[in-house]
Structures are given as C-alpha cells and as structure tokens.
Amino acid sequence: MIEVEGLCKKFGPNLAVDNISFNLQKGEVLGFLGPNGAGKSTTMKMITGFLPPSGGTARINGYDVQENPIEVKKSIGYLPEGAPMWTDMNVASFLSFIANVRGFKGVKADAKVEDAVDQTHLKDVLFQPIETLSKGFKRRVGLAQALLHDPEILILDEPTDGLDPNQKHEVRRLIQKMAGEKAIIISTHILEEVEAVCTRAIIIAKGKLLADATPNELLKRSDHYNSVSVSVSNTEKAKKVLEALDPVRSVDITNKDWLLAYPKGENPINEDVAQALRSARLKVNEIRLEAGRLDDVFRTITTKS
C-alpha cells in the first residue's frame, strides 16, 4: 500500500532525508523512530505529498505522490505535527468542514462526523471553540479529522502528544482496532508505544535508515535481552557465584538487594542462575527474565550513526 524508493530531501545544502526506502502492507503498523531532527516528519510529509521530494519516489496504492496527488490524498488520513486548525471554529463545525472537503454531504457527512467523534471521544467538547481546548483535546480533534473519511492508510505524527495516560491508552486501543484493515505509520518518541501497537519499527538518524525490524527483533539486539534480575539476600556473595557461571558474561549490582546477570549468548540463563544461587544456599526473593529494552537499542543504533 505504501512504496518508498530512494526518497531524498534537501533544504539548501542540508540533506534532511538521505535515500530512504521501505514498503508497507495492509495490516502493518510501522513505528517511525529517530532523534529530533532525524528526518521523520520530513519523510512523512513527502509520503503524503505535502512536500515534494528532491529525489526518489513514493507511491500510495500504486499512485505516485507527485503525478497523482488527488488520488493519493483520497487514500490517506494525515495527522501532522501540531495539526493546524481554524481555532475560532467549534469542533463540530470544523469536522463538518473537513467532511465537505472530503466530498461528503448532508446525512452522509453528519454520519462521518459522528463516527469520528465517537472514536476520539469528543462529545463533551463538540460545540466548544477549538482555541479554548487543552492540548490533548486539540490533538484528538486532529486525529478525528484524519480518521473521518475512513482512509486505507493513516500517517500519524506523534498521535499521543499532549495526551494524559488514559487518553494515550484510548488512542493506542483505537490504532490496534483499526490495524487489521489499514496500513499505519506512527512517528513517536515513546518507545513503549512501539511495543504496544507496532508490528514493525524503522529507526532513522541524520536522514538515514539504520534499522527496519519487528519490535521483538530489535529487543534481541538489547544488552538486556535474556538478562536476569535477581533480588537476593547477599548481593556480594551472589555476584561472585554468578560470575563463575560459564553462560554468564557479567554481573552488576543495581542496588543493595538486586543484581543483574547478563548472558554470553542469546539463550536464557534464568535456570542456571536460580540453580547456582540455591546451591550456594542464598535466599532468592525474586527472579525475573528481562525481555530487552528498546531504549538500549535506540541509543546504540542512533549513537553509532
């Protein structure tokens, strides 16, 4: 549904996006990750046709974003960063206007607005001027306009920015609900969001694509993948016991009651750790196998770039 080939963007002498390529199929939710200034928003703007590329192509359902801009925009729901709105309009009027722009009239337009309002929980502020809304509610209005025409493709730039924890949870559930029927790209700084809703993740830095993998595949690249956290009665003694184990690479004491054992390879070491501590007659209060940490992977990949 989305084909990106060798996409580049220059602003004067600066290369903001450098030869990025990827494809996205129906049913995939792609997390777009990178440090500030990495080129995420610029890439998304080129995919939607908002910015012309300096090189390369992007196609939506087979339509080139430059040659067939109207066909492309019919298929896309776009939530840009700081989504611009006519803030003197109330929520109902603004969404009705968007419905008309999208080609819906009368009863059909009303039904589209009502459905978008229900999905984004905006009933309580429907007749309130947008300029009086909190940042979180403004973000939900922006999301509502992106969803209104039930597009096949959603491109969402920081969709949960400004939302409280409950609102973030609602938006993530909504994305999960829609995921099977759409292709979705989400730009986010919230790594837990990637684990919660994304089937794939792309990491870019300085305009270059550095990683394209599932969240689980990325977690396996974490230093903490298959490491073991242990709460134990004597951390100093436990550290010496575990450092003597062949499958253990190193052991850190993280505080007075906890230590962290890292494996040499990818295989779990929790059984070896538990058995060694029991044999040493050490009291184990709690033991946890770590799944890995995306922030480790993100930091390693973007720093190396």
VENCOR-V310573 format. One record per residue. N is the residue number from 1. SS is DSSP state (H for helix, E for strand, L for the rest). NEAR is the number of other C-alpha atoms within 10 Angstrom. D_LAST is the distance of its C-alpha to the last C-alpha in Angstrom with 1 decimal. Layout:
# VENCOR-V310573
n = [N;N]
ss = [SS;SS]
near = [NEAR;NEAR]
d_last = [D_LAST;D_LAST]
This chain:
# VENCOR-V310573
n = [1;2;3;4;5;6;7;8;9;10;11;12;13;14;15;16;17;18;19;20;21;22;23;24;25;26;27;28;29;30;31;32;33;34;35;36;37;38;39;40;41;42;43;44;45;46;47;48;49;50;51;52;53;54;55;56;57;58;59;60;61;62;63;64;65;66;67;68;69;70;71;72;73;74;75;76;77;78;79;80;81;82;83;84;85;86;87;88;89;90;91;92;93;94;95;96;97;98;99;100;101;102;103;104;105;106;107;108;109;110;111;112;113;114;115;116;117;118;119;120;121;122;123;124;125;126;127;128;129;130;131;132;133;134;135;136;137;138;139;140;141;142;143;144;145;146;147;148;149;150;151;152;153;154;155;156;157;158;159;160;161;162;163;164;165;166;167;168;169;170;171;172;173;174;175;176;177;178;179;180;181;182;183;184;185;186;187;188;189;190;191;192;193;194;195;196;197;198;199;200;201;202;203;204;205;206;207;208;209;210;211;212;213;214;215;216;217;218;219;220;221;222;223;224;225;226;227;228;229;230;231;232;233;234;235;236;237;238;239;240;241;242;243;244;245;246;247;248;249;250;251;252;253;254;255;256;257;258;259;260;261;262;263;264;265;266;267;268;269;270;271;272;273;274;275;276;277;278;279;280;281;282;283;284;285;286;287;288;289;290;291;292;293;294;295;296;297;298;299;300;301;302;303;304;305]
ss = [L;E;E;E;E;E;E;E;E;E;E;L;L;E;E;E;E;E;E;E;E;E;E;E;L;L;L;L;E;E;E;E;E;L;L;L;L;L;L;H;H;H;H;H;H;H;H;H;L;L;L;L;L;L;E;E;E;E;E;E;L;L;E;E;L;L;L;L;H;H;H;H;H;H;H;E;E;E;E;L;L;L;L;L;L;L;L;L;L;E;H;H;H;H;H;H;H;H;H;H;H;L;L;L;L;H;H;H;H;H;H;H;H;H;H;H;H;H;H;H;L;L;H;H;H;L;L;L;E;H;H;H;L;L;H;H;H;H;H;H;H;H;H;H;H;H;H;L;L;L;L;L;E;E;E;E;E;L;L;L;L;L;L;L;H;H;H;H;H;H;H;H;H;H;H;H;H;H;H;H;H;L;E;E;E;E;E;L;L;L;H;H;H;H;H;H;H;L;L;E;E;E;E;E;E;L;L;E;E;E;E;E;E;L;H;H;H;H;H;L;L;L;L;L;L;L;L;E;E;E;E;E;L;L;H;H;H;H;H;H;H;H;H;L;L;L;L;E;E;E;E;E;E;E;E;L;L;E;E;E;E;E;E;L;L;L;L;L;L;H;H;H;H;H;H;H;H;H;H;L;L;L;L;E;E;E;E;E;E;L;L;L;L;H;H;H;H;H;H;H;H;H;H;H;L]
near = [19;19;18;20;15;15;21;24;23;13;9;7;6;8;16;21;27;22;17;19;16;14;11;18;15;15;17;19;26;25;29;25;25;25;17;11;13;20;24;25;19;19;25;22;19;21;27;24;21;16;15;16;22;15;15;15;20;25;21;24;14;13;17;18;23;19;11;14;15;12;15;21;19;16;18;22;23;23;25;22;16;14;16;10;15;12;14;13;16;18;28;22;18;21;26;22;18;20;22;15;10;14;12;18;15;10;9;13;21;16;16;23;27;18;17;22;25;12;18;21;18;19;13;8;17;17;13;15;17;23;15;13;16;12;15;17;20;23;23;26;28;23;26;27;26;24;24;23;22;18;17;19;29;25;23;24;23;19;25;25;17;16;19;10;9;9;17;17;15;16;19;19;14;14;19;15;12;17;20;13;13;20;22;28;23;26;25;21;17;14;15;13;17;24;17;13;21;23;18;21;24;20;22;26;24;19;23;20;21;16;16;17;15;17;21;15;12;21;22;17;18;20;16;22;23;24;27;24;23;25;20;21;16;15;20;14;13;25;19;11;17;22;17;12;15;10;19;20;15;16;20;15;16;13;10;12;14;19;21;22;26;24;22;15;12;13;11;19;20;20;11;14;23;17;11;17;19;11;10;11;11;17;13;15;11;11;18;13;18;17;15;19;18;23;14;16;19;21;14;14;17;18;10;8;12]
d_last = [29.4;26.1;24.7;21.7;21.2;18.8;18.8;17.8;18.8;19.4;20.9;22.5;20.1;17.1;15.2;14.6;14.2;13.1;15.1;14.9;17.5;19.1;22.7;24.4;27.8;30.6;30.4;26.6;24.9;21.2;19.1;16.5;13.8;11.2;11.3;14.0;13.6;11.0;13.9;15.6;19.0;19.0;18.4;21.1;23.4;23.2;24.0;27.0;28.1;27.9;25.7;26.2;23.2;22.7;22.2;22.3;24.5;24.8;27.9;29.6;32.3;32.5;32.9;30.7;29.5;30.9;34.0;35.2;34.0;36.9;36.7;33.0;33.7;36.6;34.3;31.7;31.9;29.3;28.6;26.6;25.0;28.1;30.4;33.1;36.7;40.2;40.6;44.4;44.9;45.4;43.3;46.0;46.5;42.8;42.3;45.6;44.4;41.1;43.4;45.5;42.6;41.5;45.1;46.7;50.2;52.8;52.9;49.8;47.8;49.2;48.3;44.6;44.4;46.1;43.8;40.6;42.2;43.0;39.5;38.0;40.9;41.9;45.7;46.3;44.9;46.0;48.3;46.4;45.0;41.2;40.9;42.5;40.1;37.5;33.8;33.8;36.7;35.4;32.2;34.7;36.6;33.5;32.9;36.6;36.5;33.6;35.6;39.0;39.4;38.1;35.3;33.9;30.3;28.9;25.8;25.4;23.1;23.2;26.6;27.4;26.5;29.5;31.3;32.9;32.3;35.3;34.3;30.7;32.5;34.8;32.0;30.1;33.5;34.1;30.8;31.6;35.1;34.1;31.3;33.7;35.0;32.0;28.4;26.4;23.0;22.1;19.4;19.3;17.9;20.4;19.0;22.6;23.3;21.0;22.9;26.2;26.2;23.4;23.9;20.4;17.0;14.2;10.8;9.2;6.9;7.9;10.4;8.7;9.9;7.8;10.9;14.7;17.1;20.0;19.7;21.6;19.2;16.3;18.6;19.3;15.7;16.6;17.9;20.9;21.8;25.5;25.7;29.1;30.2;33.7;36.3;38.8;41.8;40.7;37.0;37.4;39.6;37.5;34.4;36.4;37.7;34.3;32.7;35.4;34.5;33.1;30.6;29.2;26.2;26.5;28.3;27.6;30.4;29.0;32.4;36.0;36.6;33.4;31.2;28.2;28.2;25.2;25.9;25.2;24.6;24.4;28.1;29.6;31.3;33.2;36.6;36.2;35.3;38.3;40.7;39.8;40.3;43.6;44.8;44.1;46.3;43.6;43.9;40.9;40.8;37.9;35.2;32.2;29.8;26.3;24.6;21.1;19.1;16.6;15.4;14.4;12.4;10.8;10.0;8.7;6.4;5.2;5.4;3.8;0.0]
